[in-house]
């Protein structure tokens, strides 16, 4: 407890013990010890007897004086550090030399830590001593830890790794949220709100203005993205940069070549639309990548691979296609559409680019524009025509029948091209928003076979199950249930637990709408296997409890949610320099 006092020429408990052991008059020895080691203030000596008369223990008095002096000293350290004295850091280093021997003393430790905190460059020897002592390392300020971390990547990785894991857990939990709504889904929160998340704030604080630490975090994110293909690491890459932007950390933002691009894209994500002006700005950044700096494309592709960016791009593509239809124009004649497709393609190719280390923009398959999009637009026309005709009086309806199959090009590109598949999936969501049951029944079977099973990804299933709540009444039809469950969800639930979970999530909300006989069959099919996760078991149990409760009480009243559909029916015409990933965190 008193380690370090002898080094400073101050007596400690051991000295008192030795004095009392060797003295002949203990009381005089104690008086002498108090005189030599008490507060060296002559005027205080006469005041101490008065405190004794009032029953105030000497220890209590000295402790209160000590606490007051310590607080004053800590304030003084902060004032010196913030001042303009050219020798201010020299003064702090001198104080550090005098106080550091007492760093293990609890009462003095805060002063030492305050000095360390305000030194822009702590002496290497002191840093090593702090790093070697777990207790000291634990209590030292983040400003000191940054100086330790920047030369110790493994230790920094140990600190960052739990935060990155926590971030992924939170994102996945959001996708499996018990809340099933088109209004409050994964993409509902604003970029600003997301940047206020615990993990992003902690990482931002850990990095501070240290470019080297920022680079390390980016390397961790690239490595983990490569290892797991988890696109949430791409989201974190963008959120981290924009969090530093919000704090005006110019030391980092000015050296990250992706900063202005990410800032512009962030504004688009906030609006959930890329307008013409911002599209041109984004194109300028992409075209401005200079020869010899192609590695920047690796980070730009990660930023575009962020699901929030992808969501914004595809929604913008859909609106663009609607405008083209209303103008009777071709997709290839729209520069804005071509740029959106270019960015979507760059984002979708992020993993391949970083894995291969070939930093070159992937070429957009022109047949996506010349074959797939016309096929999709023909589907849009069919669906719109049918919806309009349904609203006409019976005498004005034509004898045309609604097509039951999709164009071959639509199905083929859904299976063979990831950019086309992404657009196709979002068109399914769009149709669900419009509550077009017939169009949905035609589209859903095509989802069984998609590029890399994209239709069975958590993000799409999260959105689809939320959108299907708009057609809740249709689940009373065995035909519709058969299309949704037998024709799609149940085709892979046994091999993909995530599909099983999303199916149960939806049924927890819609079970009272499903035909009882069909629901009974579904429950038998959806019974969890012995080897499955706890969340899956809990969902199944929750659904069983709901069904039991339903038998004992009347069904809940139908709810008619108020919606802003975003996409409307078509009006028909009359660092930080990126680097190669390092060892995993």
N, C-alpha and C positions, 0 to 999 in steps of 0.2 A: 504493500500500500504506500510506503514511503520511499520506494526505489527512486534513486536519482537525486535525492536531497544532499547526500554527502558530496556528490560531484560538484554541487553548487556552493559548498561550504556551509550548508545549513544542517543543524543538528536534527536528528530524528528520534524516534522512540527508543531505538537501540542505544543511542548516546545517553538518554535519560536513565535507562536501565543500568547502564554501566556506572554512571555517576552515583546513583543511589546505592549500588552494590559496594562501591569503594569509599563512600563518605562515612564520617562519624556523626554528623548532624544532618539528618535527612531534611528537616524543615528549612534550614538555611540553604541546603543544596537546591531544594525546589525553588525557593525565592530567587536564588542566583540564576537558575535555568530560565525561570520566567523573565527575569530582567534582561538576560542576554538574547532570548529568542522571542520576546513579545514585540508589540508594535513600537518601533523606535521613535516615539513622539513624546518629548519631555512633558508637555502640558497634560498628557493623558494619565501620567502616573498618579497625580492627585485626584483624578476623577474616578479611578478604578475603585477606591474604597467606598465611594458613594454607591456605586453599583452593587458592591458587596452588601451594603446596609439594606438595599432594596431587594435583596435575595436573587439578583440576576447572576447566574453562573458565568464565570469567566469564559467558559467554552462557548456558551450561547452568544456572548458579546463578540468574541473574536470571530466566530463563524459568520455573524451578520456583517461585520466589517469586511471580512474576507470576501463574502458574496458580493458586497457592494463594489469593492475594488476590482473583482474579476469582471463584473458587468461593465464597469467604466473602462477597463483595459480592452475588453472585446470591442466596445464601441470605438475606442481610440484606434484600434487596429483597422477597423472598417474606414474610419475617416482618413487615416494615413494612406490606405490603398486607393481611395477615391480622389485623393488630392492631386495637386500638380507638381509637388516637390520632385525634382529629378532624382533625388536619392531615396524616394519613398520605399522602393523595393529593397534597397540596401539596409534600411532601418528594420524592415520586416525580417530580412534574413538574419540580422544581428539578434533580434528578439527570438527568432526560431532557434538559433544556436543556444541561447540561454535557457529557453523553456523546454526544448525537445527532450532532455533527459527526464523530465517529469511527465512525459506523455502517457505513461501508464497509471498516473495518479488521477483518480476520477475527478477530483476537485479542480485540477489544473488542466486536464485533457481538453475541455472546451476551448481554452485560450490557444493551445497548440493547434488545434484543428481550425480555429479561426484564422490563424496566421497562415497555415498551409493553404487554406481555401483562397486567400487573397494573393498568393504568390503565383504569377503567371508561369514561372518555371521553378518548380521545387527541386532542390539539389538531388541528384541521382541517388546518392547514398540514403537520403531520408525516404525517398520513394520506395527503394528496395526494402527498407526496414518496415514501412507501412504494409507493403504487399506481402511480406513474409509473416506478418502477424494477423491472423484472421480477425481478431477482435478489433484491432486498429483499422484494418481495411473496411470492416463492416460499418464503423461509425464515421469514417472520413467523408467529407463532402464530395459531391459528384464532380466538382471542379478538379479535385485532386485525383479522383478515379480516372478521369479522362486522360490525365498525364500518364497514368499507369497503363491504361488500356491501349493507348496509341502505339506503344512498343511491345504489347503483349496480346496478340490477336487471339490466342487460345483462351485467355482469361476473359477477354471481351466477348468471345463467342459463348462462353459459359453463362455470362450475364444476359446476353441477348436471346439465347436459345429458348428459355422458358416463355419469354414474351412473344416470340414468333409462333410457338406452339399454341399459346393462349389465343392469339389472333385468329389462327385457323379454326380452332375449336369454336370461337364465337361466331365466325362466318358460317360454319356448317350448322351450328345450332339455329342460326337465323333462317337457314333454308328449310330446316325441319320444325320450324316454329309451329306451335299449336294454333296460332292465328292463321286462318285461311281466308284471305280477302284479296280482292282485286285492287282495293284502295290502299291497303297497308301490306305491301309485299317487300321482297328483298331490295327492290330498287326505289322504294319510297323515300328513304332518308336523303337529305341534301348532302353534297360533298362537304360543306362546312360542318354539318352535324357529325358526319362520320369521322372527321379529323379531330373531333373532341373526344374520341374513344380513348380508353385508358392506355392501351398498348401504344398507339401513335404518340400520345402525349409523353409517355415514359421514354420512348425511343428518341423523341425530339429533345427531351431534356438530357438524355445520356450523350447525345451527339454534340449539343450546344453549337458552337461555331467551328468545331474541329472537322476539317475537310477529310482528314485521314480516317476518322471514325465513320464518317458518312460513307466513304468509299468502302470501308469494311462491311457495313450493313448492306450496301448494294451487292457486294460480292456474295454475302450470305444468301440474299434473296435470289440471286441468279442461280446459285448452287442448288438451293432447295427447290426452285422452280424446275430445274433440270431433273432433279432426282424424283420429284413427285408429280410433275405436270400440273400441279395445283395452281389454278389461275388466281387464287386469292393473294398469292405472293406478288402478282402483278399489280393488284389493287393497292397493296401496302406500299409498293415502290412509288406509285403516284401520290398516295396520301401523305407519305413521309415528306416528299419534296414540297407539296403544297402546304403542309403544316409549317415547314421552315420558311416558306414564302409568307405565310400569315404573320409569322414573328419577325419578318423583315431581316432574316439572317442572310445578308448580302454576301458574306464571306463564302457561303456554299452556293446560294442561288446563282451568283454571277459566274461560277466556274462549272456548273452543271449545264452542259449543252442542251439538255432536254427541258430546261426550265420554262422558256417562253412557250414552247409547244404544249407542255403540260398545263400551263396557266390558261392558254387559249382553249384547250380541250376541256379543262375543268369548267369553264364558263358554259360550254356547250352541254356538258353533262348536267349542270345545274338547270338549264332550260330544257333538257331532254330533246334537243334539236340542234343540228348544225346548219346555221343559215349561210347564205351565199358569201357574206363578208368574211365570216370566220373560216369558211371552207377555203377561201383564197389565202387567208393568213396561214392556215395549217399547211396548205400546199407549198407556200413559200418556205416554210421551215423544212419540209421534206426535200424540196428541190435545192435547198441551200446547204445540204450536207456536202462538205468539200472533199475533194480527193485526198485520201490519206487519213480521213476521219470517219471512214465508213462504219467503224465500230459503234458509232453513235446510233446507228440503225438498230442495233441489238437492244438498247434501252428504249428507243422509240417504239419498237415492236412490242416490248413488254408493257409499256404504258397503254398501247392500243389493244393489248390482249386483256387488259382489265375488264371484267364483265360489265362494269358500269359504262365504260367507254364503248364496248361492243354493243350494249343495249341502246345507247344513244345513236350510234352509227346506223344500226339496222332500222330503228324507228324513223330515222331521217330518210333512209333509202325507201321505206314504205310510203312515206308522205311524198317523196319525189316521184315515185312510180304513179301515185294517184294523180299528181299534177300532169304527168306525161299523158296519162289516159284521157284526162279532161281536155288536153290540148291536141289529142290525136297525134302525138309525137313518139318517135322511137327512142328506146333507152340509150342507144349509142350516140344519140345527138345531144345528150345532156352532159356537159362538162362537170357539173356538180355531182351528178350520179356517178360518173366515172371516178371522181376523186374519192367519194365515199366508199366505193367498191375497192379502190386502191388501198385505202386505210384499213378497211375491214380485212382485206387479204394480208396486209402487213402484220396486223395483230394476230390473225389466225396462224400465221407462219412463225410466230415468235419462238416457240420451242425448237423448231427445226433450225432456225437461224443461229440461236445461241448454242445449240448442241453441235452443229457442224462448224461453227466459228467462221462461216462464210457470210460476211455481212453485205448482202446484196438483196435489194427488194425482190420478192417473188413476183414473177409475171402473172398477172391476172389472166386466167383462161378466157380468151375472147368468146368462146362458145357459151360461157355463162351469160354474156351480154347478148349474143346473137341467137342463142337457142333456148337457154333456160328462162331468161326473163320474158321473152315473148310467150313462152308456154305458160309461165306463171300469170302473165297479164291476161291470157285467154281464160284462165281459171277465175281471175278476178272479175272479168266481164260476165262469165257464166253466173257467178255467185250474185253479182249485183243485179243482173237482169232478173234472176229468179226472185230476189227480194222485192224488187219493184213490182214484178208481176203479181206477187202474192197480195199486194195492197190494192190491185185493180179490181173493179167490179167484175163479177163472173162473166158478163157478156163481152167484156173487153179483153179477157185473157186469151192468149194465143194457144195454139194446139201443140206448141213445142214442149217436149218433155225435158226435165232436168237431167243432165248427164250423170251417170253413176260411176264413171271411171275418170281417171286423170290422164292428161297427155303423157305419152311415153317419156318425152324429154324431161318433164317435171319429175317423174319418179326416178329416172336414171340419174339425174344430177343431184337429187336428194341423197342418193346412195354414194355417188362418186366424187362429189366436190364439196369441201367444207364451207366455202363461202355461199354457194347455192343452198346448201343444207340449212345454214343459219337463217337465210332469208325465208326459206320454206317454213321453218319452225315458227318464225315470227308471224308469218301469214296465218298459220293455224291459230295462234293466239288472237290475232286481229279478228278472225271469223268468230271466235268464241266471244269476244267483246261485243260483237254485233248480234249475238244470240242466234246465229244462222245455223240451226240444227242440221238441215239437209247438207249444207256445205261442209259442216264439221264431220258428218258421217261419211262423206266422200273422202275427206282428207286424212282422218285418223288412221285408217288401215295402212297408209303410206308411211306412217311413223315407225312401223315395226322394223323396217330396214332403212337405216340412215347412216351417213358417213360417221365412222367411229362410234356408232350407237349414240349419237348426240341427242336423240330424242329421249334417251334414258338417263341423261345427265341430271344432277340434282337441281341445277338452276332452271332448266326447262320444265321439269316435273313440278317444281315449286310454283312456277308461273302458271302452268297448265291447270293444276289442281285448283288454284285460286280462281282462274278464269271460268272453270267449269261450274263454279258455284252460281254463276249467272244463269245457267241452264238447269238449275236444281230440279225444277218441275219435270224436266224431260227424263229424269232418272226413274220416273214412274212407268216408263215404257221399257219393256223387255228388249225391244229392238235397239234402243239407244244404249242401254246398259251392256248389251252384247257387243256393240261396236267399241265402247270405251274399255270395258274390262276384258272380255274374251278376245276382242280383235286387237288389243294393244297392251294394256297394263299386265294382264296375266300371261302374256307370251314370254316374259322374261323375269317375272318376280321371283321364281325359284332359284335362279342363278345370280340375281342382283338384289341384294338385301335392301338397297336404297329404294328400288321400285316398290318393294313390299311395304316399306315404311310410308312412302308417299301415298300409296293406295289406301292404307289404313288411316292416314291423316285425313284424307278426303272423306272416307266413310264415317269417321267420327263426327263430321259436320253434316253429312248428307244421308246418313243411314235411314232417317225417318222418311226420306223421299223414295227410297228404293223399294220395289215390290218385295213384300215379305218372303215370298217363295224364292225369289232370286237372291235376297239377302242371306237366306239360310244356306243356300249353296255356296255363296261367296265366303261365308264364315268358315265353312269346312275347308275350302280351298286355301284360305289365308291363314290357317292355323300355323303358328311359327314352328319351325323345325327345332329339334332338341338343341342343336348347336347354333345359337343365334345371339345377337346382342341384347342387352337389357332394355334399351329404348324400344326395340321391336316388340319384346314381350309386354312392356308397359303399354304400348299403343293398343295391342290386341286386347289386353285386359280392360283398358279404358273403353274400347268399343263394345266389349261384352257387357260391361256395366251399363253403358248407355242403352243397349238393346233391352236389358232387363228392366231398366227404369221406364223405357218406352212402353213396355207391356203393362206397366202398372199405372200409367198416366196418359192423358190425351196428348196428341202430337203438338208441338209448338206452332204458333201462328207463322204464316209465311212472312218473310221480310222482303221488302222491295228496296234494295240499296239505291241511293242516289249516286250516279256515276258521271265522271268526266272521262269519256272513252278515249280521248287523245286522238285516235285514228277514226276518221269518219268515212261513211260509204262514199264510193267514188261517184262523182257527177259525170255521167257519160256525155260525150260531145254530141251537139246537133250533128462535281464530283468531280463534276467528278467524271472523269474519263472512264468509260466502261472498260472492263478488263476481263480476262479469262477467269472463269469461276475457280475459287480456291477450295481447299478441303472443306467438307461439310461441317456445319455448325455442330 
